[in-house]
Amino acid sequence: MGRLNVAFQGKDMIVRAIMTVLASLIVMGCSDAGEAFVTPNGHLSATTDRRLYSVGDNIAMVLKNTSPSTVYFSHCNYRIGFWIQRKDNERWVDAGSFNILCLAIYPSGRTPFPPGSSAHDTISLSARGTYWLLFPFAWLENQRVDNAILSNEFEVR
């Protein structure tokens, strides 16, 4: 089963944790491009354009907010931060992130992601494996980033 590197806190901790586990199980069962983890309220999603890539291919991703609320993502040079996780046997392990080194060099902080927003980005991976992308976020601007959106699983061959 996948693991998230996001700590849940507050009175909603148990509900969020259960919803994340259930959503992770749904993600693991997805078989087509476009299916993705959807937050417990059903309004935030992250998807890749395909489920199968070759090493070095461009992997296009889309992050969408169809909720009635603004959410807040960490950014580095105004690019939304995310973690790349690879499946290692039945565990999910960190394979990299976009904003670790970037935060020391470029402007960083929180970027508001209002209702109706979408963000497009592209990465490429040099190692074979099964992956997903994890986008940490907060529902309030000054809140600790303790939520995350997972993309669909995809494979690099």
WOJOFEN-V530915 format. One record per backbone hydrogen bond with DSSP energy under -1.0 kcal/mol. NH is the residue of the N-H (numbers start at 1). CO is the residue of the C=O. E is the energy in kcal/mol with one decimal. If there is no record, write none. Layout:
<<NH CO E> <NH CO E>>
This chain:
<<13 10 -1.7> <16 12 -3.1> <17 13 -2.6> <18 14 -2.6> <19 15 -2.7> <20 16 -2.7> <21 17 -2.4> <22 18 -2.7> <23 19 -2.8> <24 20 -2.6> <25 21 -2.1> <26 22 -1.9> <27 23 -2.7> <28 24 -2.5> <30 27 -1.5> <35 32 -1.5> <37 150 -1.0> <39 44 -1.5> <42 39 -3.0> <45 64 -1.9> <47 62 -2.4> <49 60 -2.1> <53 155 -2.7> <56 125 -2.4> <57 54 -2.5> <59 123 -3.7> <61 121 -2.8> <62 47 -2.7> <63 119 -2.5> <64 45 -2.7> <65 117 -2.5> <66 43 -3.2> <71 113 -1.7> <72 138 -2.9> <73 111 -2.1> <75 109 -2.6> <76 79 -2.1> <77 107 -4.1> <79 76 -1.6> <81 74 -2.6> <83 134 -2.9> <84 96 -3.4> <85 132 -2.5> <86 93 -2.6> <87 130 -3.1> <88 91 -3.7> <91 88 -2.1> <93 86 -2.7> <95 84 -3.4> <98 82 -2.6> <103 99 -1.2> <104 101 -1.1> <105 102 -1.5> <106 102 -2.6> <109 75 -1.5> <111 73 -3.4> <113 71 -2.9> <116 65 -2.6> <117 114 -2.0> <119 63 -2.4> <121 61 -1.9> <123 59 -1.8> <129 156 -2.5> <131 154 -3.3> <132 85 -1.8> <134 83 -2.6> <135 149 -3.0> <137 147 -2.2> <138 72 -2.3> <143 140 -1.3> <146 144 -1.4> <147 137 -1.6> <149 135 -2.0> <151 133 -2.4> <154 131 -2.4> <155 51 -3.0> <156 129 -3.1> <157 53 -2.9>>
